């Protein structure tokens, strides 16, 4: 049996991300105004323009598949719960990084099937890094199969990547529990953190502060297809032992009643 998502050409989604990127970078390279939403997160004309391009192109190519985007109106769960497939979009993930012009933002397009991500593209315009994945077909960075690097001594040494803008007290405590290992700490913006674990330049990404489904969906399938997993965090599970966590933590799910993600750990 061939699933619908298996027939989708990743190149068509990459092309959409590239087109959105061109519009975004024209704005990024100049001065722009910053507005703030009710939750005090920033919003720029680049978010709006990228969203317009992505949604229009997806609607043209896949008119029967609904779209959920950070920049669209919220869709009631009573409607969403009937969806078998839907696009989960973050036109600019890392708007704070975009505003600060540190380059650490991405364009995220994911396809969700029955609460799980099955396709994802994550494009970082400033570095021209394209991460892509399709369930059962592997994950890639600019055409190279992931992971690119493997840590052969995780019991002795770990590279931990954390959020540049959202480093919580819980995250600090999580890292302190890894004190039996030598730790290298990296801070990064946007969904690039999940992609770093996918490619092997980081071993673990604890996110113990709020995110939304569109923040993680595209990079989630990249991580899964590289042999990693996005697990829902449980503070009662010992966090310095990967095998214990792998056995007892549950994978992230999507199209929940509340679109706010639980805290999670990627490894």
Protein Blocks (a to p, Z undefined) as FASTA:
>chain_A
ZZfklmpcfklmmmmmmmmmmmmmmmmmmccdddddfkopacdfklmmmmmmmmmmmmmm
mmmbccddfkbccddfklmmmpmbdcdddfbghklmmmnonopacddddddeehiafbdc
dddfklopacdddehiapaeehiacdfbdcfblmloccddddfklccfklmmmmmmmmmp
ccdddddehjklmmmmmnopafbdcdfbdcdfklmmmmmmmmmmnopacddddfkbcfkb
fklmmmmpccddehifblcdcddddZZ
